[in-house]
Amino acid sequence: MSIDSSFTFYFQDAFKKRPLFLYFRGSVFPRVLVPVVIFAAYSTVFVFFASVGLAPLLHVSLVPILTIVTGLLVSLRANSSYDRWWEGRKLWSSLTGNIRSFSRVLWYSVEREADGVDDDDVIDAMNLLVAFAFAIKYHLRGEDGYQYSDLTDRLPQGYLAVIEKRRNGRVDKERRGRRDTNKFVDNLPLEILTLLFTYSSMFKHHGRLDHGIFNHLSALTHSMTEQLSSFERILTTPIPLAFMIHLRQMVTLYCVSLPPQLYTQTGWYCIPITAIAAFTFFGVDAIGKEIENPFGYDANDLPVDKFCNDLLSELVVVFESKGLNPQGWKKKNS
């Protein structure tokens, strides 16, 4: 099964046995429970005082107009966040395609130093491709550094030694004092791209890689650099604060205004109506907040861990396919 189809069923498998509206895991209900309870309590108090004639009532309903305006703001919030979520998914798909292409071309195009021997340089370059995906995952989650098993197992030992020298004081003390030694590599994905380009250049310089293939790998490296920048753009570009403040204020005022407008027509029913309205608008806002950064650990974030593990599995398949020979597939009697 392909990654795209696996990604589709990733969200669907959990909901086969029960209808979606019966699920709380993965929903934003816990996040909106507090405002729902607050506005339900507020409407209850208002209805109580209104029933004894101590609360002001509006005999002209502005609910349709306020609903349209508030709904448009909430819709804009949700669409903006979903665009970021979907763009993150498309970027991961493009990155996966580039890593697949890079690994296939590198594995089959670099001339081996001896027949049947896979030298360490080629294997190190292949491992860097998977390390790049894992490094992006940690980078986007703010977990900078290299001391993770799925990174240290795939980074070249020489490169790890260089990083250790940096940490052990081979830099200016003042510069080192401003850094966290656990995060000594500021942008590991970018450094891995530099290493990939260095390996490609080395293979070309030693005559083990054709000039045209080198240009193709350089183009793939450039494309992955742009994808890294796009990932960082999603991560570091927040939704404008003024919009978020105005949205919260508008939703709050809308829910506050419901009981005075609805009591004369609905009576005590305006309590559940207000609670449902709060659940709806604050719920959509909470969904937008959760998916605006789609690379974290929330239930509705992209399954980035799965994407990286799938790439690792595919790399193992490429390693094992070196001995394939299409000529051996021909029938003997042909």
N, C-alpha and C positions, 0 to 999 in steps of 0.2 A: 504494500500500500504506500502511495506517495505521501510526502509530508503534507501537501495541501489537503488531501482527503483525510489524513490522520488528524489534522488540525480541525477539520469540520466535525469529525466524530468526537473529538476531545470534549466539546461542549454538549454534544447531543446524547452521548451514552448515559450520562448521569440522569437524564430526564425521561427515560424510556418507560419506567414503571409507574410514575405518578405524574399528574398534570403539573405544569410549571407553577401555577399559582399556589400549590401546596408546599413549595420549597422555600426555606428560609436561608439555607446555606448557599452563599453566592449572591444573595439579594442584599439590598441596602436597608432592609428593615431595621436592623440594630442601630444603624446610624441615624435614622429619622425617628426613632421611637421617642426620644426626648422632646423634640418640637411637637410631635403629634400629641403626646400626653399634655404638654403645656397648653396648646391651643384647645384641646378638648376640655381641660379644666377651666380655661378662660371662658369658653362658650357656656359651660355649665353655670359658672358664677353669674355670667351676664344674663342668662335665661332666668335664673332664680330671681335676680333683682328686677328683671323686666316683668316677671309674672306678678310682682307686687307693686309695679308702677314706679320703680326707682331707677330705671335705666333709660337713657335716651334712645329713641327709635327713629329710623329713617323710613319714611313712607314712600320714597322714590328709590327704586332699586337701580344701583349702578353696577350690579354684578356682571351683566353681559359685557359692558365696556371694559371693566377692570379685568375680567377673565381673558379677554382677547389680548390686552396689553401685556398682562403677566405671562400668558401662554407664549406670546412671541418672544419675550425675553428668555424664558426657560428653554424654549425650543432652540434659540440661538446658542445658548450655553451648551445644550446637549450636542448639537451639530458640530460645534467647534471642538469639543472633546472627542467626539467620534471620528472626526477628520484626522486628529492626531493619532488615535488608536489605529485607524485603518492605514494611515501613511506608515506607521511603524511596522504594520504587518507586511505591507508591500516592500518596504526596505529590507526586511528579513528575507523575504522571498527572493529579491534581487541579489542580496548578499549570498544566499545559499547557492543560487545559480552561478555566481562568479567563483565561489570556492570550488564547486564541482568542476567547472571548466578549468580552473587553474590546476587543480590536483590531477585531472586526467591528462592535460597537456604536459605538465611537468613530469609525471610518472612515465609516460610513454615516449616522450621526445628527448629527454636528456640521455645522452650516450653514457653507458656504464663504463667504469674504468676497466672492468674485465667482464667477459661473457658470463652471464648468469649471476653476477654479483651486484647486489644493491648497496652502493656505498653509503656511508653515513651522511654525507652532505645532502643527498637526495632525500633521504628519510627525514633528516632534520628540517628541510624545507617543506616537506609534506606535513610534518607535525605542526609547523608554524601556522599552517592554514587553519587547522582546528583550534590551535591556541588563540588565533585572532578572533574567532567566534566567541570563545569563552572569555577572552579579555574584554570584548565589547560588552558582554553580559555584565561583568563585574563593574566595568566603567560606567555603564548607564545606571547601575544601582548605587553608585557612590562608594563602591567597595574597591577603591583603587589599591594597587599593589600587585605583587606576583606570587605571594606565598599561599597559593591554593594548589592542591594536589593536581587538579586537572590542567594547571598551567605549568607548574614546575616539571611535571612529567613529560612535557612536550616542548619546552623551551631549550635551545642548545645550551650545553653545559658551559661553553665559553662565554655565552651571554650572561648566564647566571653568575659566573665568576666576576664579570665586569660590574654587575650590579652590587655584588657583595663588596667589591673594592670601593665603590661609591659610598656604601653605607659605613664602611670601616674608617672613613676619614680621609679619603683621597680628594676631598673637595674643601673649599674654603670654609673655615669654622663658622663664619657669620652666615653663610648661605645654608650650611647644614643646620644651624640653630633655628632657622625659620621653617624647617621641614619636619614632618613626622617620618621617622625612619621606617615605619611599617607601610608608608605610602611613598616610597622614595621614587618610584616611577610615576611621573605625573600623568602621562598618557601612554599606557602600555600598548593599546591597539596601534597607535601611530608608530611606535618604535618597532612593533612587529612588522608593519608594512615596510618600514625601512630595511629590516632584515630580509624580507622576501625579495625586495628589489636588489639587495646586495647579493643574495644567492643567485638570482637570475643573471646578474652582471658577471658574477664569477664563472658560471657555467658557460656563458657566451665567450668570455675572455679566454677560457681554456679550450675553446673549440668543441665543447660538448653540447652546445645548443645553437641551432640555426638562427640566423639573424631575423628572419621573419617570425619565427616562434618567439624569440626574445621580444620583438615589438608587440606581439599579441599578449604576452605575459605582462609587459609594461602597461598596456592599455587596461588589462584586468586590475592591476595594482592601482592605477589611477581611478578606476571606477570604484574600487573598494574604499579608496581615500574619500571620494565624494560621498559614499554611503555613510562612512563614519561621521563626516561633517553633518550630514542630514540627521543622523541619530542624535548628535549633540544639539542640533537646532531644536528638535522636538523637546529634548530634555531641559534646555536652558531658556526656552522662550515661554514664559508663563502667560496665562490669559490675563489681560490688563486688570489691575487691582480696582480701578474705578468701576469697571463693568461688574466685577464680582460684588463690590459693596452695594451698588445700585440694585443689582438683582436680589440680593438678600433683603434689602430694605423694602423693595417692592413686594416680594413674596410675603414678608412679615405684615406689611400694611394691608395687603389683600386679605390675609387670614383674619386680621384684627377687625376688618370692616364687614366681614360676613354676618356675624350674629345680629348687629343692629339693622341690617337690611333684610334678613331672612326671617326674623322672629315673628313678625306680623303675619307672614304667610305659612310658615312651617312650624312655629311653636318650638316645642322641645326637640323636634327633628333637626333643628339647625345645629345641635351638638354633634351628631355623627357626620352631618354634611361638612361642618368646619374641620373635623378630624380627617375626613377623607380628602378634603382640599389640601390640608397641610401635608398629608402623606404623599399626595400626588406631586405637588410642586417641590417640596423639599426632597422627595425621593429622586426626581429627575435631576435636581441640582447635585445630590450626593453621587448619583451615577456619573455625572459629568466630572466631578472631582476625582472619582476613582480611576476613570479611564483616560484622563488627560495626560497621565504619565503611564504608558502601557507596558513598562519594562520592569515593574516591581514585583511584589509578592501578593498583591491583592487577588481575590478569586477571579476577577474579570480581566486581569492583565494577560498579556500574551504569554503562552507557555514557552518562554525563552529557554528554560532548562531543557525542555524536550527538543527544541530546535537544535541546540548544541549537541545533545547526545545523539540525535539522528545523524548529524554531520560526522560525528566520531565513528558511528557504525558504518557509514558509507565509506569513510577513509579506510577502514579495515578491509572492506570488500575490494577496494582498489589495490591495496597491498597484496591481496591474495589472488588477484587476476592477472599478475604479470606473466604467468606461463601460458595464457590462452593463445592459441594459434588457430586462426580461422581455416588454414589449409588442412588442419587435422580433422575438421568437421566434414570434409568431403567423403562421400561414400567410396569405398575401395573399388567398386566396379564402374565408377564414372570415368 
